Amino acid sequence: MPRIYMSIKAENCVSLRNILAETPPIPKTCQWVTFLRNHDELTLEMVTPEERKWMWEQYAPHTRMRINLGIRRRLAQLLDNDRRKIELIHSMLLTLPGSPILYYGDEILMGDNIWLEDRNGVRTPMQWDPSPPHAGFSTAAKTYAPIVNDAMFGPHRVNVKDAMEDPSSFYNILKHMIAVRRKHGCFGWGDLLWLGSTDPAVSAWLRYYMMDIMLIIHNVSDKPKSVTINLPRRMSSPVCTEAVDEFTNKSYPIDTANCRISLDLGPYQFLWLAIDLEGVNKPNAPGVL
């Protein structure tokens, strides 16, 4: 989890690649639990002291934002409430190995209250609707923790009811991303092959299980990027001529002669590219690469 945030702030995916390489294998019947926010803090126990200091400086400049060896902030505020970063980081969560966990309220981009003590700043009542006094959470005169009620993250702007009714809300974008993920067995069962790119700000990896192959690409920088990604030689078959984005249905040609794909990416853009290997000799067991 920390390496994902580090990658975005540093605009460099090397730390994410390294931690994936160091992750030990687990039995085929088991799975990691992965998350962007959980246990009420962005834990920094498993990074170096130098990396922890840097993360505090970047994501928690005020001491009230820190707790133990981590950061007690909600996801939307960690990422400047920037929808491009927020959608990109969830794309990473949903396409990396593991069973993804979402922290309550992050699906509607709730804010936090750093002036509450301990971890209570990220344990405020769920904002179900804009109604006073407790945003649909309770009819009691008083709740244990107050509703976040500032200009940017108060229930008049952030609540479940409005998010569900707005087709362009992050809530509905995330629902669609999850639905696409569920279509592909490679995300739940498959292996990961890190490919990288010609630019360290652009990550590229394959998720694959039997004939289900997805090429996942993220530009973690705020600048447009033109990159080339080298593909496994097995994918040099003339049948494998294009990759199709699951969200836009746009096709990207594959250079079959050199077994690579070249792309132009916008700031914080990500792609889930489906690759059809029909016509290639099918293996008898999972893992086609």
C-alpha positions in Angstrom: 0.0 0.0 0.0 2.6 2.6 0.9 4.5 2.0 -2.4 1.4 2.9 -4.4 1.3 6.3 -2.7 5.0 6.6 -3.1 4.8 5.9 -6.8 2.2 8.6 -7.4 4.0 11.3 -5.4 7.4 10.5 -6.8 6.1 9.9 -10.3 8.2 6.8 -10.4 7.0 3.1 -10.2 10.4 1.6 -9.2 9.4 1.1 -5.5 6.2 -0.7 -6.5 8.1 -3.0 -8.9 10.6 -3.8 -6.1 8.1 -4.6 -3.5 6.2 -6.9 -5.9 9.5 -8.7 -6.6 10.1 -9.2 -2.9 6.6 -10.5 -2.1 6.8 -14.1 -1.1 4.7 -16.8 -2.9 1.6 -18.1 -1.1 -0.4 -21.3 -1.7 -2.6 -21.4 -4.7 -5.7 -21.7 -2.4 -4.8 -18.5 -0.6 -4.9 -14.8 -1.4 -3.5 -11.6 -0.1 -5.9 -8.9 1.3 -5.0 -5.6 -0.3 -6.2 -2.1 0.4 -5.6 1.6 0.0 -6.9 2.6 3.4 -7.7 0.2 6.2 -7.3 -0.1 10.0 -7.8 3.7 10.2 -4.3 4.6 9.1 -2.0 4.5 6.1 0.6 2.3 7.8 4.2 3.1 7.4 5.7 0.3 9.5 7.1 -1.6 6.6 9.1 1.2 4.9 12.6 2.5 5.8 12.9 5.4 8.3 13.9 7.6 5.4 10.9 6.6 3.3 8.6 7.2 6.3 10.0 10.7 6.8 9.5 11.5 3.1 5.9 10.1 3.2 5.1 12.2 6.3 6.5 15.3 4.5 4.5 14.6 1.4 1.2 13.3 2.7 1.0 14.5 6.4 2.9 17.8 6.8 0.8 18.7 9.9 1.6 16.6 13.0 -2.2 16.2 13.6 -2.3 14.1 10.4 0.1 11.5 11.9 -0.4 8.6 14.3 1.9 5.9 15.5 4.1 5.1 12.5 1.4 6.0 10.0 -1.0 8.7 8.6 -4.5 9.2 9.8 -6.1 10.7 6.7 -8.8 9.7 4.3 -8.0 8.8 0.8 -9.7 11.8 -0.9 -7.7 14.2 1.2 -4.5 12.3 0.8 -4.9 12.6 -3.0 -5.9 16.3 -3.1 -9.5 15.3 -3.9 -8.2 14.9 -7.5 -10.5 12.4 -9.3 -7.7 11.5 -11.8 -5.4 10.3 -9.0 -8.3 8.7 -7.1 -9.4 6.7 -10.1 -5.9 5.7 -11.0 -5.0 4.5 -7.5 -8.2 2.3 -7.4 -7.2 1.0 -10.8 -4.0 -0.2 -9.2 -5.8 -1.7 -6.3 -8.2 -3.6 -8.5 -5.6 -5.0 -10.9 -2.7 -6.0 -8.6 -2.8 -9.4 -7.0 -5.0 -9.8 -3.9 -8.6 -9.5 -2.8 -9.3 -5.7 -2.6 -10.8 -4.1 0.5 -12.5 -0.7 0.5 -12.7 1.5 3.6 -16.2 2.8 4.3 -16.8 6.2 2.9 -14.0 6.2 0.5 -16.4 5.1 -2.3 -18.1 8.5 -2.0 -14.8 10.4 -1.2 -15.6 11.3 2.3 -13.3 13.6 4.2 -11.7 13.5 7.7 -11.4 15.6 10.7 -7.8 15.8 12.0 -8.9 17.8 15.1 -10.7 14.7 16.6 -8.4 12.7 18.9 -6.7 9.4 18.0 -8.2 7.6 15.0 -11.6 9.2 15.4 -10.8 11.7 12.7 -11.3 8.9 10.1 -14.2 7.2 12.0 -16.8 9.9 11.5 -20.5 8.9 10.7 -21.3 7.7 7.2 -22.9 10.5 5.2 -25.9 8.8 3.7 -27.8 12.0 2.6 -27.6 15.7 3.0 -30.3 15.9 5.7 -29.5 17.5 9.1 -28.4 17.0 11.8 -26.4 13.8 11.1 -26.6 13.2 7.4 -29.0 10.2 7.7 -26.7 8.4 10.0 -28.8 8.7 13.1 -31.9 10.4 14.5 -30.2 10.8 17.9 -29.7 14.3 19.4 -25.9 13.6 19.5 -23.6 11.1 17.9 -20.3 9.8 19.4 -18.3 11.6 16.6 -19.6 14.6 14.7 -20.3 14.6 11.0 -17.5 16.1 8.9 -19.1 19.4 8.0 -16.6 21.6 6.2 -17.2 23.4 2.9 -15.5 20.7 0.8 -16.5 17.4 2.4 -19.7 18.1 4.3 -22.8 16.1 3.6 -24.3 18.9 1.5 -21.5 18.0 -1.1 -20.6 14.4 -0.2 -23.2 11.8 0.5 -24.4 8.4 -0.7 -27.8 9.5 -2.1 -26.3 12.1 -4.4 -23.5 9.8 -5.4 -25.8 7.0 -6.4 -27.9 9.3 -8.5 -25.0 10.9 -10.4 -23.8 8.7 -13.3 -20.4 10.6 -13.3 -19.8 10.2 -9.6 -16.8 8.3 -8.3 -19.2 5.9 -6.6 -20.6 4.8 -10.0 -17.2 4.8 -11.8 -15.9 2.5 -9.1 -18.9 0.2 -9.4 -18.2 -0.1 -13.1 -14.5 -0.8 -12.5 -15.4 -3.6 -10.1 -17.9 -5.0 -12.6 -15.2 -5.1 -15.3 -12.8 -6.7 -12.8 -15.3 -9.5 -12.1 -15.5 -10.4 -15.8 -11.9 -11.4 -15.8 -10.6 -14.5 -13.9 -7.0 -13.3 -14.4 -7.5 -10.7 -11.6 -8.7 -13.2 -9.0 -6.7 -16.3 -10.1 -4.0 -15.2 -12.4 -0.3 -14.4 -12.2 1.4 -11.1 -12.6 4.2 -10.3 -15.0 5.8 -6.9 -14.6 6.8 -5.5 -18.0 7.7 -1.9 -17.2 8.0 0.7 -20.0 10.5 3.2 -21.5 9.5 5.7 -18.8 9.7 5.0 -15.0 6.5 7.0 -14.5 4.5 4.5 -16.5 4.0 1.0 -15.0 2.9 -1.9 -17.1 2.0 -5.4 -16.1 0.2 -8.4 -17.4 -2.4 -10.3 -15.5 -3.0 -13.7 -17.0 -4.9 -16.9 -16.3 -5.4 -19.5 -19.1 -6.5 -17.5 -22.1 -7.6 -14.4 -20.1 -4.9 -11.8 -20.5 -5.0 -8.2 -19.5 -2.3 -5.6 -20.1 -2.5 -3.0 -17.3 -0.9 0.4 -17.8 -0.7 3.4 -15.4 0.8 6.9 -15.9 1.5 8.0 -12.3 2.6 11.5 -13.3 0.8 14.7 -14.0 2.4 14.9 -17.5 1.5 13.3 -20.8 3.7 10.4 -21.7 4.6 8.5 -24.9 5.9 5.1 -24.1 6.8 1.7 -25.7 6.2 -1.5 -23.8 7.9 -4.7 -24.8 5.6 -7.8 -24.7 6.5 -11.4 -24.1 7.7 -13.2 -27.3 4.8 -15.6 -27.1 2.6 -12.7 -28.0 4.4 -12.1 -31.3 1.8 -14.3 -33.1 0.3 -12.5 -36.1 -3.1 -13.3 -34.6 -2.4 -11.0 -31.6 -2.5 -7.7 -33.5 -4.4 -5.4 -31.1 -5.3 -4.7 -27.5 -8.7 -3.2 -26.6 -9.4 -1.0 -23.6 -12.2 -2.4 -21.5 -13.5 1.1 -20.6 -13.5 2.9 -23.9 -13.5 0.0 -26.4 -10.6 1.8 -28.1 -8.1 -0.5 -30.0 -4.4 -0.1 -29.7 -2.3 -1.8 -32.4 0.5 -4.3 -31.4 3.7 -4.2 -33.4 3.8 -8.0 -34.0 7.2 -7.9 -35.8 8.9 -6.5 -32.7 6.4 -7.7 -30.1 5.7 -4.4 -28.5 3.1 -1.7 -28.1 3.5 2.1 -28.2 1.0 4.4 -26.5 0.3 8.0 -25.8 -1.0 8.6 -22.3 -2.6 11.6 -20.6 -1.7 12.7 -17.1 -2.8 10.0 -14.6 -4.3 7.9 -17.3 -4.7 4.2 -17.0 -5.7 1.4 -19.4 -7.1 -2.1 -19.0 -6.2 -3.6 -22.3 -7.7 -7.0 -23.2 -5.5 -9.1 -25.4 -7.0 -11.9 -27.5 -4.7 -14.8 -28.0 -7.2 -16.9 -30.0 -5.2 -18.8 -32.6 -2.2 -19.2 -30.5 -1.6 -22.8 -29.4 -3.6 -23.1 -26.2 -1.9 -24.5 -23.1 -3.4 -27.3 -21.1 -2.8 -25.5 -17.8 -3.2 -22.0 -16.3 -0.4 -19.6 -17.2 0.0 -18.9 -20.9 3.2 -16.9 -20.8 
